[in-house]
Amino acid sequence: MTAPVFVVDAVPGAGTFVLEGPEGRHAVSVKRLRAGEALVLTDGRGHWADCVVRDAEGKDRLTVEVTAAHEEPAEEPRITVVQA
């Protein structure tokens, strides 16, 4: 199974990051992520970071540790279609 993906304004390069707001609420309350679980943060513009949950706080706050940051090489624009 792949790690859940959450969209953020800017992908952190290293260290810890706090996922809050609607994405944080979804991670904590819907996905029920707990310490030690993997997830991916992306900005939707070719940057993403592999992360591990450090702590879930309340109903909408998740602290994660960035384990690796990535960036797609510049290419021609493309469209990705996702169906839920």
N, C-alpha and C positions, 0 to 999 in steps of 0.2 A: 504494500500500500504506500502511496506517496504521502509526503508530509503536507498538512494543510497550508494554504497560501493566503496571506493577508496583504492588502494594499496599504501603503503608507506614502506620505508626501515625499520623503527623502529616505533612501536606504542608508542605514548606518554602516560605516566602514569597519568598525571594531568596537569591542567593549560591550557594555550593557545598553539596552534600549527598553523603554516603557511603551507598550502598546495600549492605547487608551481609546476612548470614544466608541463609536459603533463597531470598529474592528476588534477592539479589546473586549467589548461586551460579547461579541459573537464567539471569540476565542474562549472566554471564561464560561459564559452561560450556556452557549449552544454546543460548541465542540468539547467543552469541559476539559480543556488542556490542563495538565498538571506538571509539576517539576520533573525534569528529565525527558520530556517528550519533545520531538523535533517539529519545527515549522519553518516556513519560508516567508520572508518579507520581500515585497517587490514594489517598485514605483510604477510599473506598467510601461516604462520607457527603456527597458533593456538592462536595468540594474536589479539585482536581487541578492539576498543574503540568507545563508543557511543559519538557523538559530536553534537553541535549546532553551526550553522554559526553565527559568530559575525559581519563579514564584508567581502565584496567582493571588491577587488581592481584591477582596470585595466581589462585585458582580461585573466589573468592566475594566480591570487593570491587570496587565500581564507584564512581568519583567522577564526579558529574555537576554541570553548571552549570544552574541554573534560569533559563530565558529568559522565562517568563511564568507567573503563578499565577492560578487561576480559582476561582470559587465559584458554584454554581448558586443562583438566587434561591429563597428559601423558598417551598415549595408544599406541597400536600397530600402525605402519604407515598405512595410508589409502590414497586412491586416490579419489579425487572429480572431476567429469566430469561435465562441464558446456557447454551447447549448446546455442548459441545466435541466 
